């Protein structure tokens, strides 16, 4: 079954349990023995002239997100490019031909994020060639003259892709709504509820030059005036969002209030501002934090394991650092951390772990605790409104889950509908993560312990993620063993990880896995689209039933006053840290040379 955005509703989300018209694309079916001339790649009209990068190329593709619909295209012909995030968007409907989808590897781009692998795909080469032709037709000043007059986060849209790139329609769409959502500098402290002295110095976005677009929300930039920075060379991480900007200001507030910790990203050192085109507002587009050049631990761990460089002494030190940071967030930060996965842990210049990403959006269910998932499944089902592409789940079913969620978290729908941080949040909610807001403090700590346990497993097993062939994202180094199996973890720590992850359930990838650009049943490469849809429906029906049963029990015990927030009996964060420190002390003692008699 070919990967595409329709599968989110029909396979990947709990909506698969109730979907009314499972979508089976023609490309998902077995290919016929004979291909019509109209659809054949031998037909001249179905051929691309070339997928080689032009020499010299005028653009570079730095990455992709949005399930293969958003690409970071950086111009190479300009000496100074402010990080305005003028990304390329290719809507799903822009590629009507299944042949063209295959030639451009769009199903693989669905899960491929990093530049190295993405640049090998046909879609990256196509985008660069199309942009090259676009610039050649309109002149080299096309791009540089556009940027100053555009709002932050505007889009280059490929409206319809053709085999002949000269016929591909490209348009630039200003995103004025993004700048309307951004908070102004003048009232930032009041909007965030912070003392004015906590706010960092402001710098204009024009004073920054793009070095590399790392993720959809993260750019590596250089200050043109080369202000001093940890690590030197004037390099900074520019954090900004071009959609759902409310999460940017949640993170900014969290970081400014966070007491310093050596294993947590430092407070933002500069605000990045931009003069808005309408209303005369000087808005906060993002902020700058120090750049850690060694990058995410996600890619380092498997590489170190493969080459025999992953040492237990280092693993234990990293595990203790991570546990200490999570405990600090909980006890001293007064908040929960809902985004704990290896992608959000980087290495410092001193080879220490540093936690990043404090938007509090949460992680997908294969990383989250079962109690968080139970509420998140209900939220997804309660929010499933019909649209032109999908009739959604039955209205009665949606209403059932909406009523249930309103008992768990009153006015959740008002919170979810808020598009910007300045909109009032009901009941004084401090962020927008519905599932985590619905948990009490003990449940939040227990869920943090669960995520910590899974990351500890990755650290000691030297893996990029707990499960391989995940639908959402592939990795440069896919796991070669899956949680909760053990191979390298010391026996003294296996029990700790097992206790941290009590209550764990099977994940979707235990039944359905990604294979290149397709979804198949695990162990059955020849499975049909109908097979995948059937198994997804059955799996999600069982999972949603279990979630409802858990929430029924939780609600009943809360009513009687007998609910224990640590229902699964996981250790406390402080206990996890203490066990890791004891293990480290024992390892250090055993490693010391014996003293002579």
RODO-2510 file (C-alpha; in nm, 4 decimals, decimal comma):
residues 597
     n   res          X          Y          Z
     1     x     0,0000     0,0000     0,0000
     2     x     0,1641     0,3202    -0,1204
     3     x     0,2395     0,5821     0,1444
     4     x     0,0370     0,9016     0,1108
     5     x    -0,1404     1,1443     0,3386
     6     x    -0,4766     0,9648     0,3055
     7     x    -0,3318     0,6772     0,5042
     8     x    -0,3122     0,8923     0,8168
     9     x    -0,6884     0,8706     0,8516
    10     x    -0,7336     0,5168     0,7233
    11     x    -0,4364     0,3364     0,8791
    12     x    -0,2114     0,5452     1,1047
    13     x    -0,4618     0,7267     1,3278
    14     x    -0,7255     0,5671     1,5533
    15     x    -0,9828     0,6971     1,3024
    16     x    -0,9005     0,3768     1,1116
    17     x    -1,1265     0,1951     1,3587
    18     x    -1,4310     0,3907     1,2395
    19     x    -1,3454     0,5162     0,8890
    20     x    -1,6464     0,5031     0,6575
    21     x    -1,4730     0,4701     0,3214
    22     x    -1,1275     0,3103     0,3454
    23     x    -0,9244     0,4650     0,0669
    24     x    -0,7532     0,2249    -0,1711
    25     x    -0,5427     0,4091    -0,4237
    26     x    -0,4813     0,2506    -0,7636
    27     x    -0,1089     0,2691    -0,6934
    28     x    -0,1595     0,0515    -0,3875
    29     x    -0,2948    -0,2416    -0,5846
    30     x    -0,0848    -0,5049    -0,7524
    31     x     0,0438    -0,3808    -1,0864
    32     x    -0,1375    -0,5349    -1,3860
    33     x     0,0552    -0,7712    -1,6066
    34     x     0,0072    -0,5389    -1,9031
    35     x     0,0408    -0,1593    -1,8781
    36     x    -0,1590     0,0594    -2,1119
    37     x     0,0457     0,2731    -2,3518
    38     x    -0,1179     0,5797    -2,1988
    39     x     0,0409     0,4954    -1,8627
    40     x     0,3642     0,3376    -1,9853
    41     x     0,6998     0,4952    -1,9083
    42     x     0,7989     0,4022    -2,2630
    43     x     0,5513     0,6611    -2,3834
    44     x     0,7508     0,9813    -2,4570
    45     x     0,4934     1,1952    -2,2764
    46     x     0,5637     1,0022    -1,9542
    47     x     0,9371     1,0662    -1,9540
    48     x     1,1394     1,3227    -1,7645
    49     x     1,4156     1,4852    -1,9668
    50     x     1,6578     1,4461    -1,6745
    51     x     1,6832     1,4107    -1,3000
    52     x     2,0448     1,5170    -1,2771
    53     x     2,1301     1,8196    -1,0670
    54     x     2,2154     2,1183    -1,2885
    55     x     2,5763     2,2330    -1,2845
    56     x     2,6084     2,4644    -1,1129
    57     x     2,2886     2,4226    -0,9137
    58     x     2,1200     2,7428    -0,7977
    59     x     1,9379     2,5765    -0,5079
    60     x     2,0083     2,3128    -0,2443
    61     x     1,7521     2,0909    -0,0689
    62     x     1,8245     2,0796     0,3044
    63     x     1,5398     1,8599     0,4220
    64     x     1,1727     1,7755     0,4109
    65     x     0,8720     1,7535     0,6398
    66     x     0,4952     1,7522     0,6175
    67     x     0,4852     1,3906     0,4993
    68     x     0,6710     1,4749     0,1815
    69     x     0,4928     1,8005     0,1050
    70     x     0,7330     2,0682     0,2410
    71     x     1,0941     2,1019     0,1220
    72     x     1,3647     2,3375     0,2445
    73     x     1,5109     2,4907    -0,0719
    74     x     1,8051     2,7245    -0,0032
    75     x     1,9279     2,9577    -0,2829
    76     x     2,3006     2,9250    -0,3523
    77     x     2,3381     3,2221    -0,5841
    78     x     2,2921     3,4842    -0,3109
    79     x     2,5618     3,5768    -0,0610
    80     x     2,3115     3,6696     0,2092
    81     x     1,9774     3,4943     0,2639
    82     x     1,7850     3,5927     0,5790
    83     x     1,6071     3,2923     0,7379
    84     x     1,2624     3,3895     0,6111
    85     x     1,1635     3,0224     0,5658
    86     x     1,0450     3,0538     0,2068
    87     x     1,0003     2,6783     0,1660
    88     x     0,8687     2,4795    -0,1305
    89     x     0,5294     2,3116    -0,0861
    90     x     0,3975     2,0352    -0,3087
    91     x     0,0353     1,9546    -0,2231
    92     x    -0,0695     1,5899    -0,2512
    93     x    -0,3071     1,6732    -0,5375
    94     x    -0,0300     1,8456    -0,7355
    95     x     0,0962     1,5084    -0,8605
    96     x    -0,1887     1,3383    -1,0433
    97     x     0,0171     1,0835    -1,2371
    98     x     0,1092     0,7595    -1,0515
    99     x     0,4006     0,7231    -1,2938
   100     x     0,5372     1,0650    -1,1999
   101     x     0,4915     0,9895    -0,8291
   102     x     0,7029     0,6782    -0,8725
   103     x     0,9730     0,8525    -1,0747
   104     x     1,0026     1,1266    -0,8132
   105     x     1,0094     0,8826    -0,5185
   106     x     0,7309     1,0739    -0,3472
   107     x     0,6238     0,7756    -0,1385
   108     x     0,9770     0,7502     0,0009
   109     x     0,9913     1,1258     0,0629
   110     x     0,6873     1,0734     0,2892
   111     x     0,9178     0,9374     0,5621
   112     x     1,2613     1,0723     0,4599
   113     x     1,3669     1,3883     0,6440
   114     x     1,7449     1,4328     0,6332
   115     x     1,9276     1,6092     0,3516
   116     x     2,1747     1,3308     0,2732
   117     x     1,9133     1,0717     0,1802
   118     x     1,6577     1,3204     0,0503
   119     x     1,8962     1,4583    -0,2120
   120     x     1,9187     1,1125    -0,3681
   121     x     1,5451     1,1094    -0,4385
   122     x     1,3923     1,2201    -0,7655
   123     x     1,1759     1,4858    -0,6015
   124     x     1,4780     1,6821    -0,4733
   125     x     1,6344     1,6830    -0,8185
   126     x     1,3037     1,7798    -0,9757
   127     x     1,2552     2,0733    -0,7376
   128     x     1,6080     2,2054    -0,8010
   129     x     1,5650     2,1766    -1,1801
   130     x     1,2214     2,3420    -1,1707
   131     x     1,3454     2,6296    -0,9531
   132     x     1,6495     2,6676    -1,1789
   133     x     1,4205     2,7030    -1,4787
   134     x     1,1948     2,9423    -1,2845
   135     x     1,4896     3,1677    -1,2024
   136     x     1,6319     3,1470    -1,5539
   137     x     1,3023     3,2596    -1,7066
   138     x     1,2468     3,5495    -1,4666
   139     x     1,6007     3,6607    -1,3899
   140     x     1,8391     3,6132    -1,1013
   141     x     1,6836     3,8937    -0,9018
   142     x     1,3485     3,7090    -0,8887
   143     x     1,4191     3,5533    -0,5516
   144     x     1,6075     3,8413    -0,3882
   145     x     1,3435     4,0944    -0,4950
   146     x     1,0623     3,8764    -0,3648
   147     x     1,1867     3,8186    -0,0108
   148     x     1,1806     4,1743     0,1303
   149     x     0,8155     4,2149     0,0358
   150     x     0,6944     3,8852     0,1786
   151     x     0,5728     3,8025     0,5283
   152     x     0,7692     3,5491     0,7307
   153     x     0,7031     3,1857     0,6380
   154     x     0,5605     3,2506     0,2912
   155     x     0,5473     2,9604     0,0474
   156     x     0,6669     2,8638    -0,2977
   157     x     0,3863     2,6404    -0,4256
   158     x     0,4295     2,3827    -0,7006
   159     x     0,0659     2,3760    -0,8030
   160     x     0,0845     2,0995    -1,0639
   161     x     0,3858     1,8870    -1,1505
   162     x     0,4450     1,7817    -1,5117
   163     x     0,6936     1,5543    -1,6824
   164     x     0,8096     1,8685    -1,8626
   165     x     0,9354     2,0908    -1,5804
   166     x     0,8785     2,3971    -1,7980
   167     x     0,5043     2,3349    -1,7613
   168     x     0,5151     2,3063    -1,3844
   169     x     0,3204     2,5965    -1,2396
   170     x     0,5057     2,7729    -0,9589
   171     x     0,3536     3,0501    -0,7510
   172     x     0,4544     3,2415    -0,4395
   173     x     0,1890     3,2675    -0,1696
   174     x     0,2291     3,5276     0,1076
   175     x     0,1306     3,3976     0,4517
   176     x     0,0052     3,7116     0,6221
   177     x    -0,1774     3,5024     0,8815
   178     x     0,1564     3,3866     1,0252
   179     x     0,2689     3,7390     1,1034
   180     x    -0,0725     3,8183     1,2495
   181     x    -0,0220     3,5295     1,4941
   182     x     0,3224     3,6462     1,6056
   183     x     0,3421     3,8466     1,9280
   184     x     0,4780     4,1990     1,9165
   185     x     0,7955     4,2975     2,0983
   186     x     0,6216     4,5872     2,2692
   187     x     0,3791     4,3649     2,4632
   188     x     0,5801     4,0406     2,4764
   189     x     0,6487     4,0417     2,8504
   190     x     0,2837     4,1096     2,9276
   191     x     0,1657     3,8421     2,6808
   192     x     0,3981     3,5809     2,8305
   193     x     0,3399     3,6921     3,1879
   194     x     0,7105     3,7565     3,2459
   195     x     0,9095     4,0356     3,4037
   196     x     1,0559     4,2607     3,1284
   197     x     1,4102     4,2016     3,2529
   198     x     1,3808     3,8331     3,1613
   199     x     1,3484     3,9130     2,7922
   200     x     1,6656     3,8780     2,5815
   201     x     1,8049     4,1442     2,3506
   202     x     1,6287     4,1716     2,0134
   203     x     1,8005     4,1448     1,6736
   204     x     1,6429     4,2007     1,3335
   205     x     1,5990     3,8988     1,1090
   206     x     1,7828     4,0823     0,8321
   207     x     2,1006     4,0649     1,0405
   208     x     2,1002     3,6838     1,0158
   209     x     2,2217     3,4766     0,7215
   210     x     2,0988     3,1243     0,6556
   211     x     2,3706     2,8603     0,6721
   212     x     2,1491     2,5508     0,6672
   213     x     1,7832     2,4707     0,7254
   214     x     1,7985     2,1753     0,9625
   215     x     1,4319     2,1090     1,0388
   216     x     1,0963     2,2719     0,9735
   217     x     1,1402     2,4815     1,2887
   218     x     1,5201     2,5063     1,3150
   219     x     1,7743     2,6969     1,1059
   220     x     2,1492     2,7248     1,1443
   221     x     2,2315     3,0928     1,0983
   222     x     2,5234     3,3286     1,1271
   223     x     2,5053     3,6805     1,2659
   224     x     2,6403     3,9215     1,0097
   225     x     2,8024     4,1252     1,2876
   226     x     2,9480     3,8005     1,4303
   227     x     2,8333     3,8428     1,7896
   228     x     3,0093     3,6124     2,0317
   229     x     2,8564     3,2705     2,0838
   230     x     2,9386     2,9507     2,2636
   231     x     3,1246     2,7468     2,0067
   232     x     3,2416     3,0566     1,8224
   233     x     3,2214     3,1438     1,4523
   234     x     2,9008     3,3384     1,5076
   235     x     2,6795     3,0323     1,4498
   236     x     2,3408     3,0103     1,6181
   237     x     2,0283     2,7996     1,6111
   238     x     1,7282     3,0050     1,5016
   239     x     1,4052     2,8536     1,6353
   240     x     1,0871     2,9656     1,4603
   241     x     0,7525     2,8226     1,3478
   242     x     0,5644     2,8989     1,0283
   243     x     0,2423     2,7373     1,1531
   244     x     0,0904     2,6882     1,4972
   245     x     0,3061     2,9725     1,6244
   246     x     0,1458     2,9400     1,9678
   247     x     0,3886     2,6558     2,0402
   248     x     0,6849     2,8853     1,9734
   249     x     0,5771     3,1177     2,2537
   250     x     0,5055     2,8267     2,4882
   251     x     0,8661     2,7180     2,4379
   252     x     1,0029     3,0711     2,4723
   253     x     0,8207     3,1181     2,8012
   254     x     0,9270     2,7756     2,9305
   255     x     1,2933     2,8376     2,8520
   256     x     1,2969     3,1863     3,0008
   257     x     1,1448     3,0561     3,3244
   258     x     1,3621     2,7441     3,3441
   259     x     1,6360     2,7443     3,6044
   260     x     1,9688     2,6666     3,4318
   261     x     2,0834     2,3048     3,4174
   262     x     2,3971     2,1771     3,2407
   263     x     2,1980     1,9229     3,0395
   264     x     1,9144     2,1516     2,9286
   265     x     1,9442     2,3998     2,6417
   266     x     2,0259     2,7448     2,7728
   267     x     1,7793     3,0289     2,7826
   268     x     1,7326     3,2098     2,4497
   269     x     2,0030     3,4714     2,4191
   270     x     1,8388     3,6813     2,1484
   271     x     1,4883     3,7447     2,0213
   272     x     1,4618     3,7599     1,6426
   273     x     1,2253     4,0302     1,5232
   274     x     1,0686     4,1348     1,1947
   275     x     0,8774     4,4430     1,0944
   276     x     0,5366     4,3196     0,9771
   277     x     0,4037     4,4403     0,6438
   278     x     0,0598     4,5228     0,7789
   279     x    -0,0223     4,6993     1,1017
   280     x     0,3295     4,8275     1,1618
   281     x     0,3965     4,5674     1,4316
   282     x     0,7518     4,4621     1,5108
   283     x     0,6919     4,0939     1,5779
   284     x     0,8945     3,8222     1,7445
   285     x     0,9571     3,5657     1,4707
   286     x     1,1724     3,3375     1,6847
   287     x     1,4762     3,3240     1,9095
   288     x     1,8437     3,2253     1,9080
   289     x     2,0082     2,9577     2,1190
   290     x     2,3653     2,8237     2,1007
   291     x     2,4508     2,5756     1,8274
   292     x     2,5712     2,2286     1,9288
   293     x     2,7599     2,1097     1,6242
   294     x     2,7673     1,7398     1,7147
   295     x     2,3935     1,7190     1,6504
   296     x     2,1317     1,4713     1,7639
   297     x     2,2205     1,1629     1,9662
   298     x     1,9742     0,9733     1,7463
   299     x     2,2259     0,9312     1,4650
   300     x     2,5352     0,9128     1,6854
   301     x     2,4307     0,6109     1,8946
   302     x     2,3950     0,3500     1,6169
   303     x     2,7060     0,4776     1,4386
   304     x     2,9128     0,4484     1,7568
   305     x     2,7722     0,1002     1,8218
   306     x     2,8470    -0,0191     1,4684
   307     x     3,2092     0,0972     1,4926
   308     x     3,2611    -0,0310     1,8460
   309     x     3,2973     0,3165     1,9977
   310     x     2,9992     0,2978     2,2337
   311     x     3,1404     0,2440     2,5815
   312     x     2,9383     0,1580     2,8922
   313     x     3,1054     0,4315     3,0989
   314     x     2,9803     0,6911     2,8499
   315     x     2,6335     0,5360     2,8232
   316     x     2,5857     0,5400     3,2006
   317     x     2,7033     0,9021     3,2178
   318     x     2,4598     1,0024     2,9431
   319     x     2,1753     0,8126     3,1111
   320     x     2,2407     0,9880     3,4437
   321     x     2,2612     1,3280     3,2727
   322     x     1,9294     1,2718     3,0990
   323     x     1,7550     1,1520     3,4140
   324     x     1,8948     1,4487     3,6058
   325     x     1,7659     1,6922     3,3427
   326     x     1,4164     1,5391     3,3350
   327     x     1,4025     1,5457     3,7163
   328     x     1,5099     1,9125     3,7106
   329     x     1,2287     1,9979     3,4684
   330     x     0,9757     1,8248     3,6902
   331     x     1,0919     1,9478     4,0324
   332     x     1,2570     2,2830     3,9606
   333     x     1,0952     2,3784     3,6333
   334     x     0,7449     2,3105     3,7593
   335     x     0,6374     2,1670     3,4251
   336     x     0,6093     1,8434     3,2319
   337     x     0,8277     1,7393     2,9419
   338     x     0,6148     1,5651     2,6792
   339     x     0,8659     1,5398     2,3923
   340     x     1,1275     1,2967     2,5224
   341     x     1,2861     1,1067     2,2336
   342     x     1,6366     1,0912     2,0929
   343     x     1,5610     1,3516     1,8250
   344     x     1,5356     1,6075     2,1051
   345     x     1,8681     1,5243     2,2702
   346     x     2,1891     1,6684     2,1258
   347     x     2,5571     1,6431     2,2133
   348     x     2,7544     1,9409     2,3432
   349     x     3,1146     2,0243     2,2588
   350     x     3,2156     1,8416     2,5786
   351     x     3,0261     1,5286     2,4697
   352     x     2,7478     1,5799     2,7231
   353     x     2,3754     1,5403     2,6604
   354     x     2,1610     1,8512     2,6154
   355     x     1,7804     1,8387     2,6049
   356     x     1,6051     2,0659     2,3531
   357     x     1,2500     2,1345     2,2287
   358     x     1,0182     2,2704     2,4966
   359     x     0,7097     2,3360     2,2806
   360     x     0,5173     2,0713     2,4813
   361     x     0,3414     1,9339     2,1743
   362     x     0,3999     1,5712     2,2691
   363     x     0,5249     1,2682     2,0785
   364     x     0,3523     1,0096     1,8631
   365     x     0,1996     0,7085     2,0382
   366     x     0,4960     0,4762     1,9755
   367     x     0,6974     0,6920     2,2179
   368     x     0,4258     0,8021     2,4621
   369     x     0,2909     0,6278     2,7707
   370     x    -0,0332     0,4277     2,7393
   371     x    -0,2216     0,6700     2,9656
   372     x    -0,1231     0,9653     2,7453
   373     x    -0,2166     0,7643     2,4363
   374     x    -0,5585     0,6758     2,5758
   375     x    -0,6492     1,0445     2,6043
   376     x    -0,4773     1,1364     2,2766
   377     x    -0,6774     0,8715     2,0876
   378     x    -0,9961     1,0217     2,2269
   379     x    -0,8806     1,3696     2,1217
   380     x    -0,8083     1,2586     1,7651
   381     x    -1,1465     1,0879     1,7360
   382     x    -1,3291     1,3830     1,8922
   383     x    -1,1622     1,6195     1,6432
   384     x    -1,2279     1,4222     1,3241
   385     x    -1,4342     1,6686     1,1243
   386     x    -1,5313     1,5727     0,7672
   387     x    -1,3764     1,7563     0,4719
   388     x    -1,3756     1,7407     0,0919
   389     x    -1,1305     1,4507     0,0843
   390     x    -1,2800     1,2445     0,3675
   391     x    -1,6265     1,2120     0,5224
   392     x    -1,4652     1,1436     0,8591
   393     x    -1,5955     0,9030     1,1188
   394     x    -1,9710     0,8825     1,1953
   395     x    -2,0984     1,1969     1,3663
   396     x    -2,2466     0,9962     1,6514
   397     x    -1,9062     0,8381     1,7159
   398     x    -1,7271     1,1714     1,7055
   399     x    -1,9830     1,3184     1,9454
   400     x    -1,9330     1,0296     2,1881
   401     x    -1,5595     1,0929     2,2097
   402     x    -1,6026     1,4722     2,2225
   403     x    -1,8327     1,4380     2,5252
   404     x    -1,5893     1,2005     2,6919
   405     x    -1,2969     1,4375     2,6378
   406     x    -1,4948     1,7305     2,7745
   407     x    -1,5370     1,5384     3,1008
   408     x    -1,1625     1,4768     3,1125
   409     x    -1,0592     1,8311     3,0181
   410     x    -1,3361     2,0924     3,0074
   411     x    -1,3352     2,3270     2,7063
   412     x    -1,0636     2,1274     2,5304
   413     x    -1,2173     2,2312     2,1972
   414     x    -1,1672     2,6013     2,2741
   415     x    -0,8043     2,5330     2,3599
   416     x    -0,7496     2,3300     2,0441
   417     x    -0,9120     2,5895     1,8206
   418     x    -0,6811     2,8662     1,9451
   419     x    -0,4556     2,9640     1,6556
   420     x    -0,2230     3,1978     1,8383
   421     x    -0,0806     3,2477     2,1841
   422     x    -0,2633     3,5759     2,2429
   423     x    -0,6036     3,4028     2,2339
   424     x    -0,7420     3,3438     2,5852
   425     x    -0,6841     2,9918     2,7191
   426     x    -0,9771     2,8576     2,9242
   427     x    -0,9275     2,7655     3,2896
   428     x    -0,5778     2,9134     3,2918
   429     x    -0,4292     2,6246     3,0934
   430     x    -0,0571     2,6877     3,0558
   431     x    -0,0087     2,5202     2,7187
   432     x    -0,1987     2,3430     2,4415
   433     x    -0,1237     1,9753     2,5030
   434     x    -0,4670     1,8381     2,5812
   435     x    -0,3614     1,4866     2,6808
   436     x    -0,0937     1,6050     2,9255
   437     x    -0,3091     1,8828     3,0714
   438     x    -0,5664     1,6144     3,1541
   439     x    -0,3147     1,4300     3,3726
   440     x    -0,2534     1,5095     3,7375
   441     x     0,1022     1,5739     3,8578
   442     x     0,1643     1,2117     3,9582
   443     x     0,0439     1,0907     3,6185
   444     x     0,2657     1,3422     3,4413
   445     x     0,5725     1,2238     3,6320
   446     x     0,4861     0,8597     3,5646
   447     x     0,4482     0,9328     3,1926
   448     x     0,7829     1,1127     3,1872
   449     x     0,9391     0,8068     3,3500
   450     x     0,7874     0,5889     3,0776
   451     x     0,9424     0,7976     2,7979
   452     x     1,2712     0,8142     2,9874
   453     x     1,2744     0,4343     3,0096
   454     x     1,2385     0,3989     2,6339
   455     x     1,5172     0,6492     2,5691
   456     x     1,7403     0,4714     2,8220
   457     x     1,6796     0,1531     2,6246
   458     x     1,7978     0,3322     2,3075
   459     x     2,1106     0,4599     2,4848
   460     x     2,2159     0,1212     2,6232
   461     x     2,1207    -0,0736     2,3102
   462     x     2,2799     0,1860     2,0782
   463     x     1,9661     0,2293     1,8668
   464     x     1,8145     0,5294     1,6889
   465     x     1,4592     0,4491     1,8051
   466     x     1,2705     0,1814     1,9984
   467     x     1,1010     0,0404     1,6853
   468     x     1,2107    -0,0055     1,3257
   469     x     1,0185     0,0668     1,0074
   470     x     0,8029     0,3322     1,1796
   471     x     0,5530     0,4905     0,9435
   472     x     0,6216     0,8567     1,0149
   473     x     0,9976     0,8691     0,9833
   474     x     1,2878     0,6598     0,8639
   475     x     1,6380     0,6938     1,0022
   476     x     1,9851     0,6843     0,8520
   477     x     2,0512     0,3866     1,0763
   478     x     1,7353     0,1873     1,1393
   479     x     1,7159    -0,0177     1,4616
   480     x     1,8315    -0,3776     1,4274
   481     x     1,6619    -0,4818     1,7517
   482     x     1,3300    -0,3605     1,8926
   483     x     1,2080    -0,2583     2,2345
   484     x     1,1591    -0,4327     2,4781
   485     x     1,4168    -0,6946     2,3680
   486     x     1,7631    -0,6633     2,5214
   487     x     2,1010    -0,7478     2,3754
   488     x     2,3615    -0,5014     2,5075
   489     x     2,2002    -0,3451     2,8148
   490     x     2,3752    -0,4516     3,1401
   491     x     2,1662    -0,6935     3,3441
   492     x     2,1620    -0,4499     3,6335
   493     x     1,9745    -0,1929     3,4247
   494     x     1,7320    -0,4149     3,2366
   495     x     1,5013    -0,4404     3,5338
   496     x     1,5043    -0,0615     3,5770
   497     x     1,4036    -0,0040     3,2150
   498     x     1,1362    -0,2721     3,2441
   499     x     0,9897    -0,1066     3,5551
   500     x     1,0002     0,2383     3,3938
   501     x     0,7913     0,1126     3,1018
   502     x     0,5295    -0,0858     3,2917
   503     x     0,1905    -0,0820     3,1223
   504     x     0,3442    -0,0777     2,7741
   505     x     0,1300    -0,2025     2,4864
   506     x     0,2003    -0,3283     2,1388
   507     x     0,2493    -0,0539     1,8809
   508     x     0,1036    -0,0353     1,5298
   509     x     0,4380    -0,1322     1,3781
   510     x     0,4034    -0,4704     1,5484
   511     x     0,1450    -0,5435     1,2762
   512     x     0,2023    -0,2922     0,9947
   513     x     0,5448    -0,1709     0,8858
   514     x     0,6947     0,0599     0,6283
   515     x     0,8882    -0,0978     0,3446
   516     x     1,0537     0,1671     0,1256
   517     x     0,7511     0,3739     0,0158
   518     x     0,4824     0,1190     0,1025
   519     x     0,2935    -0,0132     0,4019
   520     x     0,2843    -0,3902     0,4362
   521     x     0,1887    -0,6426     0,6997
   522     x     0,4889    -0,7394     0,9108
   523     x     0,6443    -1,0508     0,7595
   524     x     0,4202    -1,0374     0,4489
   525     x     0,5787    -0,8309     0,1747
   526     x     0,3087    -0,9270    -0,0753
   527     x     0,0194    -0,8072     0,1392
   528     x    -0,2480    -0,6082    -0,0430
   529     x    -0,3896    -0,2672     0,0393
   530     x    -0,7089    -0,4375     0,1544
   531     x    -0,5040    -0,6540     0,3928
   532     x    -0,3381    -0,3465     0,5456
   533     x    -0,6700    -0,1627     0,5847
   534     x    -0,8345    -0,4649     0,7471
   535     x    -0,5516    -0,5237     0,9955
   536     x    -0,5325    -0,1512     1,0762
   537     x    -0,9046    -0,1384     1,1462
   538     x    -0,8924    -0,4453     1,3718
   539     x    -0,5809    -0,3246     1,5542
   540     x    -0,7233     0,0199     1,6195
   541     x    -1,0615    -0,1164     1,7265
   542     x    -0,8871    -0,3206     1,9961
   543     x    -0,6632    -0,0289     2,0948
   544     x    -0,9491     0,2211     2,1232
   545     x    -1,1522    -0,0309     2,3249
   546     x    -0,8614    -0,0772     2,5665
   547     x    -0,8184     0,3015     2,5924
   548     x    -1,1855     0,3495     2,6787
   549     x    -1,1774     0,0723     2,9376
   550     x    -0,8738     0,2327     3,1009
   551     x    -1,0403     0,5757     3,1040
   552     x    -1,3630     0,4272     3,2445
   553     x    -1,1652     0,2733     3,5304
   554     x    -0,9701     0,5967     3,5850
   555     x    -1,2876     0,8062     3,5908
   556     x    -1,4632     0,5669     3,8311
   557     x    -1,1675     0,5627     4,0750
   558     x    -1,1337     0,9405     4,0584
   559     x    -1,5005     0,9706     4,1490
   560     x    -1,4477     0,7406     4,4503
   561     x    -1,1241     0,9189     4,5456
   562     x    -0,9152     0,6021     4,5126
   563     x    -0,7213     0,6889     4,1974
   564     x    -0,3434     0,6482     4,2200
   565     x    -0,1750     0,8677     3,9610
   566     x     0,1096     0,6177     3,9360
   567     x    -0,1329     0,3423     3,8376
   568     x     0,1315     0,1197     3,6768
   569     x     0,3698     0,1423     3,9715
   570     x     0,6639     0,2910     3,7851
   571     x     0,9582     0,4285     3,9852
   572     x     0,9752     0,8011     4,0559
   573     x     1,2167     1,0173     3,8571
   574     x     1,4349     1,0654     4,1626
   575     x     1,4462     0,6879     4,2125
   576     x     1,5493     0,6333     3,8492
   577     x     1,8339     0,8813     3,8872
   578     x     1,9440     0,7223     4,2165
   579     x     1,9574     0,3745     4,0582
   580     x     2,1609     0,5029     3,7642
   581     x     2,4024     0,6783     3,9988
   582     x     2,4416     0,3639     4,2100
   583     x     2,5122     0,1614     3,8980
   584     x     2,7689     0,4205     3,7888
   585     x     2,9388     0,4122     4,1283
   586     x     2,9561     0,0334     4,1174
   587     x     3,0923     0,0385     3,7632
   588     x     3,3546     0,2997     3,8550
   589     x     3,4619     0,0964     4,1592
   590     x     3,4915    -0,2219     3,9541
   591     x     3,6938    -0,0393     3,6886
   592     x     3,9548     0,0953     3,9306
   593     x     4,2797    -0,0991     3,9395
   594     x     4,3227    -0,3001     4,2579
   595     x     4,5539    -0,1357     4,5120
   596     x     4,8678    -0,3346     4,5974
   597     x     4,8654    -0,5213     4,9307
***
